[in-house]
Amino acid sequence: MSPNVRKNRNQSIIVSGESGAGKTVSARYAMRYFATVSKSSSKACVEDKVLASNPITE
């Protein structure tokens, strides 16, 4: 596990590519993965919030 993850530091993911390369779909998969593996007791609530952020990231 990364030291940044262990210390609860904020991190970013940059998804870049040409138009039509699948950036939006890839970003959704990444967001869904992180929402799923989060250790929150209200997992469904966290997942909904993360996935709802997609329009903001566009």
Secondary structure in CASP SS format (residue, H / E / C, confidence):
PFRMAT SS
TARGET T0000
AUTHOR 0000-0000-0000
METHOD secondary structure of the structure
MODEL  1
M C 1.00
S C 1.00
P H 1.00
N H 1.00
V H 1.00
R H 1.00
K C 1.00
N C 1.00
R C 1.00
N C 1.00
Q C 1.00
S C 1.00
I C 1.00
I C 1.00
V C 1.00
S C 1.00
G C 1.00
E C 1.00
S C 1.00
G C 1.00
A C 1.00
G C 1.00
K H 1.00
T H 1.00
V H 1.00
S H 1.00
A H 1.00
R H 1.00
Y H 1.00
A H 1.00
M H 1.00
R H 1.00
Y H 1.00
F H 1.00
A H 1.00
T H 1.00
V H 1.00
S C 1.00
K C 1.00
S C 1.00
S C 1.00
S C 1.00
K H 1.00
A H 1.00
C H 1.00
V H 1.00
E H 1.00
D H 1.00
K H 1.00
V H 1.00
L H 1.00
A H 1.00
S C 1.00
N H 1.00
P H 1.00
I H 1.00
T H 1.00
E C 1.00
END
